[in-house]
Structure formats: C-alpha cells, structure tokens
C-alpha cells in the first residue's frame, strides 16, 4: 500500500481540496498539511517556548522554573536525573553519584509537590521527558494537581511516554516491550477519558537522531512508532478519533537546514495520509501532526563553544520555518554541563529574536514552492515510506526491535557520519577545520555535591513518617492489577497518594513483568 501523496512535481487534488495555485500543493491548514496544520500559523499564535530544565533538588529546579517564566518562557519542560529515568530511588546502589546530576531527582509525591510549589498547574503547560517510569511520574503530576485543587480537565501538557524509542535508541527501558506497551496504552486510555487536554505520548525522533540516525531514519522510525501506538490503542477499544488528536511528536533540528525543513513537511504529509487511509480517521485534528522541536544536542561541540550559539540559532530557525508547535533551544555550554543561567537565558532570547525581530512569522511555510525544498520533501517522504514498509514486512515495530533492525540501521549511519568527520569529508567548524589551540573559557553550572545526601535524608524521613501499611496495601493492589488486564493508572495513583516511591512502584512492576536484555548489534 502506498500511503504518500503524489510526487510534488506532479500534484493532484486531494479529496476535492484545491491545490495552492502558486505551489501546486494544498495551502496551509489543508490536508495533507504539508505547509502547516493551521492556515495562519504563527500570525495567530507563536510556538510555545519550552526550555528543557531540571537539576539537583526539586527546590533548586523550582527556582529555575520561576526564573524562566519571569524571562518570558511559555511552558515548562521537566528534565529528570538518571536514577529517576531508570525508576530508581536515590538510595538505590546504582544511583550512587548520579542523583541530581543530569536532571532533577524525583523520588516521591513530596518531591513533585516541591517541584511545582507556587506554580499553578492550570496556568502553565508542563512537559515531562520520561519514558519507562512515565506512568508513575504522570500519577505524581496528577496528584499535585489534586492537592492544588486543579481539575484534571484543566491540565495542559505532554508526557513523553515513548518506550519504543528507548529500545531503538536511548536504552532507558525497564521491562520487556509488550508489557511496556501495555503501560503506555494505560496512560493513553486514562488521559483520553480523564485528562482531555493532555498529550499522553510524545512520539520522539529526537533521541533516535541523537543516537546517530539520518534524518530519513528519524522520520521513518518515529512515524512507524506512532503507528504502533495507534494500533495498541485501537486494540484496547479506543476509537481513533477519541485519542489521535492528542498524539504529539518530538523531532530533532540538526545542521542541514533545508533537509530539516523538508523532514517536518514530509512528516505532516505522511502522518495525515496514514491516519486517513490506514486508520480511517474522520476528525481533522486526528490527521494533523503536532510536534515539538529541540535543537541538536549531538551537534554541540566543546571546542569553540560560542559556535554553538550560531548552530542553535540556525537549527531553531529551521524548526520555525518547518512549522513546529513548540521549541527548545540548546545552550552554548551543554557540551560541558547542564546549562547555566546566563546560557539558558541566551538560548531563550534566541527564540524570542526569531519570533519578534526576523519577520519569519508573517507567513506560513515561507519556503513552500522552492524547487529544492519541494523536491527534498518528496525525497524524504519516499525514502521514509520505504523504511516503514520494511518494518511492516517484519510484522511491526516490536518484531523489528527484537530483530535489531532499527538499531542496526542507526549504528551503521552513526559510524558512517563519524567516519566522514574523521576523514574531513564532513566539516565541523572548530573541530576538524578552523581550529584554534586556546579554547574559550565558560562559567559552568556546578551541581552541589551535597545534593545526593539531601535527597537521601529526605527519602529516609519520608519513609519514617508515611503510613507504611497504606503503602504496602497500595503496592499489593498494584501488583494484582499488573498481573491482570485492568488499567493500572488508578492503582498507581493510590500508591503515589500514599507516598510510595518511584523505585518501589517500578520494582513492583518489575516483579510482574521481568526485565529486558537487548541482543548485540552485529
């Protein structure tokens, strides 16, 4: 089956929608949304400026959030530390030396309460970048809303909750693929029924690209992951137009300016056509691919770090010209450490300058009609569809992951890119050309080494003060739910409200589902 529309060089009318007389493709806001999902795009509303942030303790991250909101940021995006991402508490032996280092440490509802202290959850959009333990952190977020008196229906934001890309690229998985997909679907079902304005999964190509994929691989594997999530939700009994409007995507913005713009345009076109022709969606919102963009962390260099400001600005501009709905701009110092306050302010100002000084928001898809961009969009589409058809032939994304197909493709692409850098075929300014002996000095953010002790002390106090009989009863009920077929979110909520910890809840699931070991990529 061919899902994509005709080659842009030979446009056709789609469902009676007239083609744009200037560009030969439907206008912005018209199926298949190649030129944007809204007719007016940024003339009516700018993208959400959502800087990814989190470090050390919840209290320190809360202060950073307040600072960013004061500087004009319009959405919060939570970065968790590695123990939290791996479903571990700060006192887990594997957490030693990692607590609060790459993000904020969240071990319980008490930590989440501190994280959002003084930040009304009905007045800010909150994105949480977490995957295997995503149902647990989602439940903590909901419980904080309850304590604030905010109804679920008023919550707005996004949970990454994309476990497939963990097996493909980032490797922060806890359980085997199928029970993990069951948990993702639990969140989708619960959010569809009870948290209607929240995006329950952000299907992420970002980490696929950071692992070394090409732009085509990022596009293909991300959209095929999206198909997998749709199929699981349909098997659960949800109607396509019940949940599809709240699916969102997350893409990388890398260095090849026009290739990235074409990638976003092709993504919208493929997704709209797949949703209509493969899944027979009727609601136009189900067809519209909404996405967040983050500039490419893997493109940042520790050599000549101020060059990263230029890279980030151009990557951000590609995201905007490609029609992103929200954007994170990396800071110049992130090749060394988590961003400092001055660096993150400059990164935010980069977005604000693009939005308010360049004039690029005056028209939707300003590069539409360019022979190069239109041809590149069509090429991206064709090559991505070929990958997606190969995955279908393998039986879907889970069998493909089990056979290491996407992992192997990414490994080969990553090797080839590094080979080209080392041979000089691919220029990286300041790294293999235009180098200088004396490197620029930066003032870097330092994580207080006492953070780990602070979090451990808080965790010990919590366990001493909470009703541990209530915790054990809640975990026992969760274990029963996990072993059965019911949606686990209500039981996770009960455990969270009793102040069961992230690690305790994840270990409960692990006792039922077991673990997962990936085969080596040969």
C-alpha positions in Angstrom: 0.0 0.0 0.0 1.3 3.5 -0.9 0.3 6.0 1.8 2.0 9.1 0.5 0.5 11.6 -2.0 1.9 12.0 -5.4 5.4 13.4 -6.1 5.3 17.2 -5.5 6.4 17.6 -9.1 3.1 16.1 -10.2 0.5 17.5 -7.8 -3.1 16.3 -7.6 -6.3 17.4 -5.9 -6.8 15.7 -2.6 -10.4 15.0 -1.6 -11.6 17.9 -3.7 -9.3 20.4 -1.9 -8.0 22.9 -4.5 -4.2 23.0 -4.8 -2.4 26.2 -3.9 -2.2 28.0 -7.3 1.4 29.2 -6.6 3.0 26.0 -5.2 0.9 23.1 -6.6 0.3 21.8 -3.0 -2.7 22.4 -0.7 -2.5 25.6 1.3 -1.5 25.7 5.0 -4.3 24.3 7.1 -5.5 21.9 4.3 -5.0 18.2 4.0 -2.3 16.7 3.9 -0.9 19.7 5.9 2.5 19.7 4.1 2.6 23.5 4.5 1.4 23.6 8.1 -1.5 22.5 10.3 -3.0 25.9 10.7 -3.9 28.4 7.9 -2.4 31.4 9.7 0.3 29.5 11.7 2.4 32.0 13.8 0.4 35.1 12.7 -2.3 34.0 15.2 -0.2 32.3 17.8 3.6 31.8 18.3 5.1 28.4 19.1 5.4 27.5 22.8 8.9 28.4 24.0 9.6 25.4 26.2 13.1 25.3 27.6 14.1 21.8 29.0 15.2 22.3 32.6 15.9 20.3 35.7 18.9 19.7 38.0 19.8 18.9 41.6 16.9 19.1 44.1 13.3 19.9 43.4 13.6 23.1 45.2 16.5 24.3 43.0 14.7 23.3 39.9 11.6 25.1 41.1 13.7 28.3 41.4 14.9 27.8 37.8 11.3 27.4 36.6 10.2 30.6 38.2 13.2 32.4 36.7 12.4 31.1 33.2 8.8 32.0 33.5 9.8 35.5 34.5 12.0 35.7 31.4 9.1 35.0 29.1 9.1 31.2 28.7 5.6 30.0 28.0 5.9 26.3 29.0 7.8 24.1 31.4 9.7 21.0 30.4 11.0 18.7 33.2 14.4 17.1 32.9 14.8 14.2 35.3 18.0 12.7 36.6 19.2 9.3 35.5 18.0 7.4 38.7 14.5 8.8 38.1 14.6 8.0 34.4 15.6 4.4 35.3 12.9 4.0 38.0 15.4 4.1 40.9 15.3 5.9 44.2 18.3 8.0 45.4 19.3 5.2 47.9 19.5 2.5 45.2 23.1 1.4 44.9 23.0 2.0 41.1 22.1 5.7 41.8 25.4 6.5 43.6 27.0 9.6 42.1 24.1 10.3 39.7 21.5 11.9 42.0 20.5 15.3 40.6 23.3 15.4 38.1 21.6 15.3 34.6 18.2 16.5 35.8 16.0 16.8 38.9 15.7 14.0 41.4 12.0 12.9 41.9 11.5 10.0 44.3 8.0 10.7 45.6 5.0 12.9 45.5 6.7 15.1 48.1 9.4 15.9 45.6 6.8 16.6 42.9 4.9 18.9 45.3 8.1 20.9 45.8 8.9 21.0 42.1 5.7 22.8 41.3 5.4 24.8 44.5 3.8 28.2 43.7 3.3 27.2 40.0 -0.5 26.8 39.3 -0.8 23.8 37.1 -3.9 25.1 35.4 -1.9 28.2 34.2 1.2 26.6 32.7 1.8 23.8 30.1 4.0 21.1 31.6 6.0 18.6 29.5 7.8 15.7 31.2 10.6 13.9 29.4 10.4 10.4 30.9 9.5 7.0 29.5 9.7 3.7 31.3 8.6 5.2 34.7 6.3 7.7 32.8 3.0 6.3 34.4 4.5 6.9 37.8 5.6 10.5 37.2 2.3 11.2 35.4 0.4 10.0 38.5 2.5 12.2 40.7 1.7 15.2 38.5 -2.0 14.4 38.7 -1.8 14.1 42.5 -0.1 17.5 42.7 -3.0 18.9 40.7 -5.4 17.3 43.1 -3.6 19.0 46.0 -3.7 22.3 44.2 -7.5 21.9 43.6 -6.9 21.8 39.8 -9.3 19.5 38.0 -7.8 17.1 35.5 -9.8 18.7 32.7 -7.7 21.9 33.2 -4.3 20.3 32.8 -2.3 21.0 29.7 1.0 19.5 28.7 2.8 16.4 27.4 4.2 13.2 28.7 6.9 11.7 26.6 5.9 8.1 27.5 7.6 6.8 24.3 9.0 3.4 25.2 9.7 2.2 21.7 12.4 4.8 21.0 14.1 3.6 24.3 14.6 0.2 22.8 15.7 1.7 19.5 18.0 4.5 20.7 18.2 5.8 24.3 18.1 2.4 26.2 16.4 3.6 29.3 13.9 0.7 29.4 13.0 -1.4 32.4 10.6 -4.1 31.2 10.1 -6.2 28.0 8.5 -4.4 25.1 5.0 -5.8 25.3 4.2 -5.1 29.0 5.9 -1.7 28.5 3.5 -1.0 25.6 0.6 -2.1 27.9 1.7 0.7 30.3 1.9 3.3 27.6 -1.6 2.3 26.5 -2.9 2.6 30.0 -1.7 6.2 30.1 -3.3 6.9 26.7 -6.6 5.4 27.8 -6.7 7.1 31.2 -5.7 10.5 29.7 -8.3 10.2 26.9 -11.0 9.5 29.5 -10.0 11.9 32.3 -7.3 14.4 31.2 -8.6 15.5 27.8 -6.3 18.4 27.1 -3.1 16.5 27.9 -0.9 14.8 25.3 -0.4 11.2 26.8 2.5 10.3 24.5 5.1 12.4 22.6 6.5 10.1 19.9 10.1 11.0 19.8 12.5 11.1 16.9 14.8 13.4 18.8 16.7 10.6 20.7 16.8 8.5 17.5 18.7 11.3 15.8 20.9 11.9 18.8 21.9 8.2 18.7 23.3 8.8 15.2 20.4 8.2 12.7 20.0 10.1 9.5 17.1 12.5 9.0 15.2 9.9 7.0 15.7 7.2 9.7 14.5 9.7 12.3 11.4 10.4 10.3 10.6 6.8 9.4 11.2 5.2 12.7 9.3 7.9 14.6 6.2 7.7 12.4 6.3 3.9 12.5 6.4 4.1 16.3 3.4 6.3 16.1 1.5 3.7 14.1 2.4 1.1 16.7 0.9 3.2 19.5 -2.2 3.8 17.4 -2.7 0.1 16.8 -2.3 -0.7 20.5 -4.8 1.9 21.5 -7.3 0.6 18.9 -6.8 -2.9 20.3 -7.7 -1.5 23.7 -11.0 -0.4 22.4 -10.5 3.3 21.9 -11.9 5.0 18.8 -9.3 6.5 16.5 -10.8 10.0 16.8 -11.0 9.7 20.6 -7.3 9.7 21.2 -5.5 10.6 18.0 -6.0 14.3 18.3 -3.8 14.3 21.5 -0.9 12.4 20.0 2.1 14.6 19.6 5.6 14.2 18.2 9.1 15.4 19.1 11.8 16.0 16.4 15.4 17.0 16.3 16.6 20.1 14.4 20.1 19.2 13.1 22.6 21.1 11.0 21.4 20.5 7.4 19.0 23.5 7.2 16.9 22.6 4.2 16.9 18.8 5.0 15.4 19.5 8.4 12.6 21.7 7.0 11.8 19.1 4.4 11.7 16.5 7.1 9.0 18.3 9.0 6.9 19.0 5.9 7.2 15.3 4.9 6.2 14.2 8.4 3.0 16.1 8.3 2.1 14.7 4.8 2.9 11.1 5.7 1.0 11.2 9.0 -2.1 12.8 7.6 -2.3 10.3 4.8 -1.6 7.3 7.1 -4.2 8.4 9.6 -6.9 8.9 6.9 -6.1 5.9 4.6 -4.8 3.3 7.1 -6.8 4.1 10.2 -9.8 5.9 8.6 -9.8 8.8 11.0 -12.5 11.4 10.4 -11.7 14.2 12.8 -9.4 16.7 11.0 -7.5 17.0 14.4 -6.6 13.3 14.1 -4.8 14.0 10.8 -2.7 17.0 12.0 0.8 16.1 13.1 1.7 18.4 16.0 5.3 18.4 17.1 7.9 19.9 19.5 11.4 20.6 18.3 14.7 20.6 20.1 17.9 21.8 18.6 20.5 19.0 18.1 22.5 18.3 21.3 24.7 16.0 19.4 25.8 18.8 17.2 27.2 20.9 20.0 31.0 21.0 20.5 33.1 21.6 23.5 35.7 23.1 21.1 34.9 26.8 20.5 31.6 26.6 22.4 30.3 30.0 21.3 29.9 28.5 17.8 27.1 26.6 19.4 25.0 29.8 19.6 25.1 30.1 15.8 24.3 26.4 15.3 21.4 26.6 17.7 20.0 29.7 16.1 20.0 28.2 12.6 18.6 24.9 13.9 15.8 26.8 15.7 15.1 28.8 12.5 14.7 25.5 10.6 12.2 24.3 13.2 10.2 27.5 12.9 10.3 27.5 9.1 9.2 23.9 9.3 6.1 24.7 11.3 6.9 23.5 14.8 4.3 23.9 17.6 6.9 24.3 20.4 10.7 24.7 20.6 13.6 24.2 22.9 16.9 25.9 22.1 20.1 24.3 23.5 22.5 26.4 25.5 26.1 27.0 24.3 27.6 25.2 27.4 25.7 21.9 27.1 28.7 20.1 25.6 30.3 20.6 29.0 27.5 20.5 31.6 23.8 21.3 32.3 23.2 24.9 31.2 23.9 27.8 33.4 21.5 30.7 34.0 23.2 33.1 31.6 23.5 30.4 28.9 19.9 29.3 29.2 18.7 33.0 29.0 20.7 33.5 25.8 19.1 30.3 24.4 15.6 31.6 25.2 16.5 35.0 23.8 17.4 33.2 20.5 13.8 32.1 20.2 12.5 35.5 21.1 14.6 37.2 18.5 13.5 34.8 15.8 9.9 35.3 16.8 9.9 39.1 17.2 12.7 40.5 15.0 13.1 38.4 11.9 9.7 38.6 10.3 9.6 34.8 9.6 6.3 34.5 11.5 4.5 36.7 8.9 3.6 33.8 6.6 3.1 30.1 6.9 5.6 27.8 5.2 7.6 30.7 3.6 9.9 28.2 1.7 6.9 26.4 0.2 7.2 26.4 -3.6 11.0 26.4 -3.6 12.0 23.8 -6.2 14.7 22.5 -3.8 12.5 22.3 -0.7 9.6 20.7 -2.6 11.8 18.1 -4.2 13.6 17.4 -1.0 10.3 17.0 0.8 9.2 14.4 -1.7 12.5 12.6 -1.5 12.3 12.4 2.3 8.7 11.1 2.0 9.6 8.4 -0.4 12.6 7.1 1.5 10.8 7.2 4.8 7.9 5.2 3.4 10.3 2.6 2.1 11.6 2.1 5.6 8.1 2.0 7.1 7.1 -0.7 4.6 10.2 -2.8 5.5 9.1 -2.6 9.2 5.5 -3.6 8.3 7.0 -6.6 6.4 8.8 -7.6 9.6 5.5 -7.7 11.5 5.6 -4.2 13.0 7.9 -2.2 15.2 8.2 -4.6 18.1 9.4 -7.6 16.0 11.7 -5.2 14.2 13.2 -4.1 17.5 13.5 -7.7 18.6 15.5 -8.4 15.4 17.6 -5.2 15.9 16.6 -3.8 12.6 16.3 -0.1 13.6 19.2 -0.4 16.0 21.4 -1.8 13.3 20.4 0.9 10.8 21.2 3.7 13.2 24.5 2.1 14.2 25.6 2.0 10.6 24.5 5.6 10.0 26.3 6.8 13.1 29.5 5.0 12.1 29.4 6.5 8.6 28.9 10.1 10.0 31.8 9.8 12.4 34.0 8.3 9.6 33.2 11.3 7.4 34.1 13.7 10.2 37.4 12.0 10.9 38.3 11.9 7.2 37.5 15.5 6.8 34.7 14.8 4.3 32.2 16.3 6.8 33.3 19.7 8.1 32.6 20.6 11.8 33.8 24.1 12.4 36.3 24.3 15.2 36.7 20.5 15.4 38.3 19.3 12.1 38.6 22.7 10.4 39.2 26.3 11.6 40.6 25.1 14.9 42.4 27.1 17.5 44.8 26.0 20.2 43.4 28.1 23.0 39.8 27.2 23.8 37.2 29.7 25.1 36.5 29.5 28.8 33.0 29.3 30.2 31.4 29.7 33.5 29.7 26.3 34.1 26.9 25.3 36.3 28.2 23.2 39.2 25.9 20.7 40.9 26.3 20.9 44.7 27.9 17.6 45.8 25.6 17.6 48.9 22.5 17.1 46.7 22.7 13.4 47.0 22.8 13.5 50.8 19.9 16.0 50.8 17.8 13.7 48.7 18.7 10.6 50.8 17.9 12.4 54.0 14.5 13.5 52.6 13.8 9.9 51.5 14.6 8.4 54.9 12.4 11.0 56.6 9.5 10.3 54.2 9.7 6.5 54.8 9.7 7.1 58.6 6.7 9.5 58.5 4.4 8.0 56.0 1.7 5.3 56.7 3.8 2.3 55.6 0.8 -0.1 56.0 -1.1 2.0 53.5 1.9 2.0 51.1 2.2 -1.8 51.2 -1.5 -2.2 50.6 -1.4 0.1 47.6 1.6 -1.8 46.2 -0.1 -5.1 46.7 -3.2 -3.8 44.8 -0.9 -2.5 42.0 0.8 -5.9 41.8 -2.6 -7.6 41.3 -3.5 -5.0 38.6 -0.2 -5.5 36.8 -0.7 -9.3 36.8 -4.2 -8.8 35.3 -5.6 -6.8 32.5 -7.1 -3.7 34.1 -5.8 -0.2 33.6 -3.0 0.3 36.1 -3.2 4.1 36.4 -5.8 4.2 39.2 -3.7 1.8 41.3 -0.5 3.9 40.6 -2.4 7.0 41.7 -3.3 5.3 45.0 0.3 4.3 45.6 1.5 7.8 44.8 -1.0 9.4 47.1 0.3 7.1 49.9 3.8 8.4 49.1 5.1 5.2 47.7 8.4 6.0 45.9 9.3 5.9 42.2 11.6 2.9 42.9 9.0 1.0 44.9 6.4 1.3 42.2 8.8 0.4 39.4 10.1 -2.6 41.3 6.5 -3.8 41.8 6.0 -3.7 38.0 9.4 -5.4 37.5 8.4 -8.3 39.8 5.5 -9.0 37.5 6.9 -8.1 34.1 10.5 -9.1 34.5 13.4 -7.3 32.7 14.8 -7.0 29.2 18.2 -7.6 27.7 18.9 -6.4 24.2 20.9 -8.6 21.7 24.1 -7.1 20.5 24.1 -5.2 17.2 26.5 -7.0 14.8 
